[in-house]
Amino acid sequence: MGFSLADWMIYTIWAIFGLMIIDFLIVLFRSFWQGSFHPSFVLGYLKDILYFILPLNVLVSMTSIDPTGYTLLVFYFIGGLAVIIKYVLDIKSRFES
């Protein structure tokens, strides 16, 4: 485990994908045991990848043209933290209902 900036960027993506998988498995098992299983719920997760993960990757790829060198990285971590909080709240709400 490293503490460089690149390592923290990878940890952010791992946290997002890990929480996404946990949320996916909760929805999968609940719908399977309730008998309401339909494979279309996967499309929501694909949309989340397109709306949340792809923009973060675009921000990372644009860091070479950032004159300050840190502005886009700050936006990356703010966006990553927002997605992590979104999935934590989604997982929490799945257990409350």
C-alpha positions as CSV (number, residue, x, y, z in Angstrom):
1,M,0.0,0.0,0.0
2,G,1.5,3.2,-1.1
3,F,0.7,6.8,-0.3
4,S,1.5,8.5,-3.5
5,L,-1.0,10.5,-5.4
6,A,-1.4,7.8,-8.1
7,D,-2.0,5.2,-5.4
8,W,-4.8,7.4,-3.9
9,M,-6.4,7.7,-7.3
10,I,-6.4,4.0,-7.7
11,Y,-7.8,3.5,-4.2
12,T,-10.6,5.9,-5.1
13,I,-11.6,3.9,-8.1
14,W,-11.4,0.7,-6.2
15,A,-13.7,2.1,-3.5
16,I,-16.2,3.2,-6.1
17,F,-16.2,-0.1,-7.9
18,G,-16.2,-2.0,-4.6
19,L,-19.3,-0.1,-3.3
20,M,-20.9,-0.5,-6.7
21,I,-20.4,-4.3,-6.5
22,I,-21.8,-4.5,-3.0
23,D,-24.8,-2.5,-4.0
24,F,-25.3,-4.7,-7.1
25,L,-25.1,-7.9,-5.0
26,I,-27.6,-6.5,-2.5
27,V,-30.1,-5.7,-5.3
28,L,-29.4,-9.0,-7.0
29,F,-30.0,-11.2,-4.0
30,R,-33.0,-9.3,-2.7
31,S,-34.7,-9.4,-6.1
32,F,-33.8,-13.1,-6.6
33,W,-35.3,-14.1,-3.2
34,Q,-38.4,-11.9,-3.6
35,G,-39.0,-13.6,-7.0
36,S,-38.9,-10.3,-8.9
37,F,-35.6,-10.9,-10.6
38,H,-35.3,-9.2,-13.9
39,P,-31.9,-8.7,-15.7
40,S,-32.7,-5.1,-16.6
41,F,-31.5,-3.7,-13.2
42,V,-27.9,-4.2,-14.6
43,L,-28.5,-1.4,-17.0
44,G,-28.7,1.1,-14.1
45,Y,-25.2,0.1,-13.1
46,L,-23.9,0.4,-16.6
47,K,-25.4,3.9,-16.7
48,D,-23.7,4.7,-13.4
49,I,-20.3,3.7,-14.9
50,L,-21.0,5.9,-17.9
51,Y,-22.1,8.9,-15.8
52,F,-19.7,8.6,-12.9
53,I,-16.6,6.6,-13.8
54,L,-16.0,7.8,-17.3
55,P,-16.0,11.5,-16.3
56,L,-13.4,10.7,-13.6
57,N,-11.3,9.0,-16.2
58,V,-11.6,12.0,-18.5
59,L,-10.4,14.3,-15.7
60,V,-7.4,12.1,-15.2
61,S,-6.5,12.0,-18.8
62,M,-6.7,15.8,-19.0
63,T,-4.3,16.4,-16.2
64,S,-1.4,16.8,-18.6
65,I,-3.0,20.0,-20.0
66,D,-3.8,21.5,-16.6
67,P,-1.4,24.4,-16.1
68,T,-1.6,24.3,-12.3
69,G,-1.1,20.5,-12.2
70,Y,-3.6,20.0,-9.3
71,T,-6.9,21.6,-10.3
72,L,-8.3,18.6,-12.2
73,L,-6.9,16.2,-9.6
74,V,-8.8,18.1,-6.9
75,F,-12.0,17.8,-9.0
76,Y,-11.2,14.1,-9.5
77,F,-11.1,13.5,-5.7
78,I,-14.2,15.6,-5.1
79,G,-16.1,13.7,-7.7
80,G,-14.8,10.4,-6.4
81,L,-15.8,11.2,-2.9
82,A,-19.3,12.3,-4.1
83,V,-19.7,8.9,-5.9
84,I,-18.5,7.0,-2.8
85,I,-21.0,8.9,-0.6
86,K,-23.8,8.2,-3.1
87,Y,-23.2,4.5,-3.0
88,V,-22.8,4.4,0.8
89,L,-26.2,6.2,1.1
90,D,-27.7,3.9,-1.5
91,I,-26.5,0.8,0.5
92,K,-27.8,2.3,3.7
93,S,-31.2,3.0,2.2
94,R,-31.5,-0.5,0.9
95,F,-31.3,-1.9,4.5
96,E,-33.7,0.7,5.9
97,S,-36.6,-0.2,3.5
